[in-house]
């Protein structure tokens, strides 16, 4: 019992930086109809309520594809598609509105639940829906009239921001009104994507049946750039996959990231707590689609030696870093990771593994003076920690004379010389008296 209590405390402590980082930010959450009908949906709703309680501004967009198909089937109405887009005639529109309307009421009811002994006890969440999205018809294509299938004409982002500022969750579905007073059936991925872009959301989050985007071996890809996600999307569309949760979300995520949304997260709707694990842990659990950057984080090559030397020499002269000769750097270049911007090395770090003791040294951490107020140090720490885990290492240590608090703020704890690998103990410089700090990876 004591071990479980310690695990709970440690987990909560590690989540605090993410809680602080997310507070006040706008997230758009895309809930497909498959997620809504799954038995884990009540846990997803509870976790959305928890995000709201932590001060995150939430816009929830729900889809209704399986519910609409089921309603059409009950009424012996066949679903018609043209170029993989639903054709919604007048009769179908009524059935679409029935399905979407029921989901809106059900989701609102669940978010409004505040009974004792439930995760939403005392939450009193204000859920707001309305005509924030104005639609227009898709029109006619190749002689096929899409009828009441539509697309977004405009979004009243100011009105949505007012609701978010007042502490409400904004809930929007796949049916929107037009300036002519008609209703049109939209795709939830278009609604979520355009909302994320217009609201300048920090994140767009979606759900699928797996943990995230899988490679050909079934392994989850933790991160994708939009171009890579686009290739994955095209490959799946080539084999006829146009409507899976993964494909629909990626279709929107590529557009969102290219339009300024920093991160789009794809997680499983089947795993309890996936939303919290993705947002409040260092490694996450699903796939992130992230904005292309002018910067590149990569392993160093022999061609980077000049840039690394230019970066570290001033720090060596100040006594902050131990001096490395060019010859030593050439021999150890495979240990280095750099951040490159416009062909200039702006940050670097090295990882020296000691496999026998399952520990590694993070060394020669340097960031260009013009970029020290940014997150480059954290990016390097994250990359080096990832490399250490892949090597089977369990801990990282640093020897530092000037950056003690920086490392402690990121989870490193003071340690003794006896905690170092034997080879490193023999090389410890007692005149320099570097502080030893250790963290698990």
SVG drawing of the C-alpha trace seen along z (x, -y; Angstrom):
<svg xmlns="http://www.w3.org/2000/svg" viewBox="-38 -38 81 44">
<polyline fill="none" stroke="black" stroke-width="0.4" points="0.0,0.0 2.9,-2.3 4.5,-1.7 1.2,-2.6 1.0,-5.8 4.5,-6.8 3.7,-6.0 0.7,-8.2 2.6,-11.1 5.5,-10.8 3.0,-10.7 1.3,-13.8 4.5,-15.7 5.7,-14.8 2.4,-16.1 2.6,-19.5 4.7,-21.2 2.2,-20.0 -0.7,-21.3 0.9,-24.7 1.8,-24.7 -1.8,-23.8 -3.7,-26.2 -5.4,-28.9 -4.7,-27.2 -7.4,-26.3 -7.8,-22.7 -10.2,-21.4 -11.2,-17.8 -12.7,-15.8 -14.9,-12.9 -15.8,-10.5 -19.1,-8.6 -17.1,-5.4 -15.6,-6.8 -19.0,-8.0 -20.6,-4.5 -17.6,-2.7 -17.9,-1.5 -14.9,-3.7 -16.7,-6.9 -17.8,-7.7 -14.1,-7.8 -13.3,-10.1 -16.1,-12.4 -14.8,-12.4 -11.3,-13.2 -12.7,-16.1 -14.3,-17.4 -10.9,-17.1 -9.2,-19.1 -11.9,-21.8 -11.3,-21.9 -7.6,-22.5 -8.3,-25.7 -8.0,-24.4 -10.4,-26.1 -12.2,-23.3 -14.1,-23.1 -15.6,-19.6 -16.6,-18.6 -18.5,-15.4 -19.1,-13.3 -22.0,-10.9 -21.1,-8.7 -22.0,-5.3 -25.1,-6.7 -26.2,-8.3 -25.7,-5.1 -27.6,-3.1 -30.5,-5.6 -30.6,-5.4 -30.6,-1.6 -33.5,-1.6 -35.5,-3.7 -34.5,-1.6 -32.6,-4.5 -29.4,-3.7 -26.3,-5.9 -25.2,-7.4 -21.6,-8.6 -20.0,-10.5 -16.2,-10.8 -16.3,-9.4 -18.5,-12.2 -22.0,-11.6 -24.9,-12.9 -27.6,-14.2 -31.0,-14.6 -33.9,-16.2 -35.1,-12.9 -31.6,-11.9 -31.0,-15.3 -33.9,-14.7 -32.4,-11.4 -28.9,-13.1 -30.4,-15.8 -32.1,-13.1 -28.8,-11.2 -26.7,-14.4 -29.3,-16.0 -29.5,-12.9 -25.7,-12.9 -25.6,-16.6 -28.2,-16.0 -26.4,-12.9 -22.9,-14.5 -24.4,-17.7 -26.1,-15.5 -23.0,-13.5 -20.9,-16.7 -23.6,-18.1 -23.5,-15.1 -22.4,-16.2 -23.6,-13.4 -21.7,-12.4 -19.2,-9.5 -18.6,-10.4 -15.5,-12.0 -17.6,-15.1 -18.9,-15.6 -19.5,-19.3 -18.1,-20.3 -21.1,-22.3 -19.8,-22.6 -21.6,-25.0 -22.0,-23.4 -22.8,-25.8 -23.9,-24.9 -25.1,-27.4 -24.9,-28.8 -21.1,-29.5 -20.5,-27.8 -22.2,-29.0 -22.4,-26.6 -23.0,-26.5 -23.8,-23.7 -21.1,-21.7 -23.1,-22.1 -23.0,-19.9 -20.0,-17.9 -19.9,-15.8 -23.7,-16.2 -24.2,-14.9 -26.0,-17.2 -24.7,-16.9 -28.0,-18.4 -27.7,-19.1 -24.1,-18.1 -22.1,-21.2 -18.9,-22.9 -18.0,-25.8 -18.6,-29.3 -17.5,-31.1 -16.9,-30.7 -17.8,-33.3 -14.6,-32.9 -15.3,-36.0 -18.5,-34.5 -16.8,-31.2 -14.0,-33.1 -16.6,-34.9 -18.0,-31.6 -14.6,-30.1 -13.7,-33.2 -16.8,-32.7 -15.7,-29.2 -18.0,-27.2 -17.2,-24.2 -18.3,-24.8 -19.9,-21.7 -20.5,-21.6 -21.7,-18.8 -21.7,-17.9 -24.9,-19.9 -24.7,-23.7 -27.0,-26.3 -26.7,-28.6 -27.5,-32.3 -30.6,-31.1 -32.0,-29.3 -31.2,-25.8 -29.2,-23.0 -26.2,-21.2 -24.4,-18.0 -20.7,-18.7 -17.8,-16.3 -16.6,-16.5 -13.0,-16.6 -13.6,-19.8 -15.4,-21.4 -12.7,-20.5 -9.9,-21.5 -11.3,-24.9 -12.1,-25.7 -8.6,-24.8 -7.2,-27.1 -9.6,-30.0 -9.3,-29.9 -5.5,-29.6 -5.8,-26.5 -2.7,-25.1 -3.8,-21.6 -6.3,-19.5 -6.9,-16.1 -8.6,-13.1 -9.4,-9.5 -9.0,-6.2 -9.3,-2.5 -5.6,-2.0 -3.0,-3.8 -2.1,-6.2 -0.6,-6.0 1.0,-2.6 4.0,-1.7 4.1,1.4 5.1,3.5 2.2,2.3 4.4,0.1 3.0,-3.3 4.8,-6.3 5.2,-8.8 5.7,-11.8 5.0,-12.8 5.6,-15.9 2.7,-16.9 4.5,-15.7 5.0,-12.2 1.4,-12.2 0.3,-13.2 2.1,-10.2 0.5,-7.8 -2.9,-9.3 -2.3,-8.9 -1.2,-5.3 -4.4,-4.4 -6.7,-6.2 -5.0,-4.2 -6.2,-1.0 -9.7,-2.4 -9.5,-3.6 -11.3,-7.0 -13.4,-7.0 -11.4,-5.3 -10.8,-7.4 -7.1,-7.6 -7.5,-8.8 -10.2,-11.3 -8.1,-12.8 -4.9,-12.9 -6.7,-14.7 -7.5,-17.5 -4.2,-17.4 -2.1,-17.9 -4.1,-21.0 -4.2,-22.3 -0.4,-22.0 0.3,-23.6 -2.0,-26.5 -0.3,-27.2 -1.7,-24.7 1.4,-23.5 0.4,-20.0 -2.3,-17.5 -2.6,-14.4 -4.2,-11.1 -5.0,-8.6 -7.1,-5.5 -10.7,-5.8 -10.5,-2.3 -7.9,-2.9 -9.0,-4.4 -7.0,-7.5 -5.3,-7.8 -6.2,-11.5 -4.5,-12.2 -1.5,-10.1 -1.0,-11.9 -1.2,-15.4 0.4,-15.0 3.3,-12.6 6.7,-13.2 6.5,-10.4 2.7,-10.5 0.9,-7.4 -0.2,-8.2 1.0,-10.0 1.7,-13.7 1.6,-15.5 3.8,-18.6 4.4,-21.7 7.3,-21.7 10.1,-23.8 12.9,-25.9 15.0,-24.0 16.2,-20.4 17.1,-18.2 19.5,-15.4 22.5,-13.3 25.8,-15.1 28.1,-14.1 31.8,-14.9 30.6,-18.0 29.1,-19.5 32.4,-19.8 33.1,-23.4 29.6,-24.5 29.9,-22.7 33.3,-24.1 32.1,-27.6 29.2,-27.1 31.2,-25.6 34.4,-27.5 33.1,-30.6 31.6,-28.4 34.9,-26.5 36.8,-29.9 34.3,-30.9 35.0,-27.6 31.4,-26.4 32.3,-23.4 35.4,-21.2 37.7,-21.9 37.5,-19.5 40.1,-19.4 39.1,-19.1 40.6,-15.6 38.6,-14.5 35.4,-15.9 36.1,-14.0 36.4,-10.8 33.3,-11.4 31.1,-13.1 28.7,-10.1 27.8,-10.9 26.4,-14.3 22.9,-15.6 22.5,-19.1 19.8,-21.6 20.4,-23.3 18.7,-26.4 19.4,-27.9 22.6,-25.8 23.8,-27.1 24.3,-24.9 22.4,-26.7 22.5,-23.9 24.2,-20.6 24.5,-17.8 26.3,-14.5 25.4,-11.1 28.2,-8.9 26.7,-5.5 28.0,-3.1 26.0,0.0 27.3,2.2 25.9,-0.1 22.8,-1.0 23.6,-4.7 24.6,-7.5 26.3,-10.9 24.6,-13.9 27.5,-16.2 28.6,-19.3 25.1,-20.8 25.3,-24.2 22.7,-26.6 23.6,-29.7 23.1,-32.9 20.3,-34.2 18.2,-31.1 18.6,-30.5 15.2,-31.9 13.5,-29.2 13.0,-25.5 16.1,-24.2 17.6,-22.8 14.4,-20.9 14.4,-19.6 17.9,-18.3 17.2,-16.7 14.1,-15.0 16.2,-13.7 19.1,-12.5 16.7,-10.8 15.0,-9.0 18.4,-7.8 19.3,-6.5 16.0,-4.5 16.6,-3.0 20.1,-1.9 18.5,-0.2 19.9,-2.7 17.9,-3.5 19.5,-6.7 21.2,-9.8 23.8,-11.9 25.4,-15.3 28.5,-16.9 27.8,-20.7 29.3,-23.8 26.9,-26.4 23.6,-24.9 22.7,-23.0 19.2,-24.6 18.3,-24.2 18.8,-20.4 17.2,-20.1 14.1,-21.9 13.9,-19.2 13.9,-16.2 17.7,-15.7 18.6,-15.0 21.9,-15.5 24.1,-12.4 27.6,-11.3 30.7,-10.3 29.9,-6.7 26.8,-6.9 28.9,-7.4 30.1,-4.5 33.5,-3.2 35.3,-4.6 33.9,-8.0 34.8,-7.9 38.4,-7.4 38.3,-10.5 36.4,-12.8 38.2,-16.2 38.3,-17.1 39.7,-20.6 36.7,-21.4 34.3,-20.0 31.4,-19.6 28.0,-18.9 26.7,-15.4 23.0,-15.1 21.1,-12.0 17.6,-11.4 15.8,-8.2 15.0,-8.0"/>
</svg>
